[in-house]
Amino acid sequence: MRKYVVTEEVSTTVPVRKEKAVLEREPITADNVDAATEGPAISDEEHEVTLSEEEVVVEKKAVPKERVRLDKETEIAEEQVSEEVRKEQIEAEGDIDR
């Protein structure tokens, strides 16, 4: 039994998320005037939002996947054969006491 390593180049597409700042403008109407005027008072303060994005990191690591064992099994089968077989026989003539 022999073990060897096979190396192959793999290209794949992975999803990567990235946050973007989106400024939404909404007109004030009679239906939403109460909700629009709630919250902190208007000021000259700066507001910061931290945006993040995913970064693709490729890493290879050898991990065990399967165990391989080599064993042997013995099978017994029966086959029909034909061949001439010789054997010796003894014949005796006359009176032989046993």
ABEGO torsion letter per residue (X at the ends): XBBBBBBBBBBBBBBBBBBBBBBBBBBBBAAAAAAAABEBBBBABBBBBBBBBBBBBBBBBBBBABBBBBBBBBBBBBBBBBBBBBBBBBBBBEBBBX
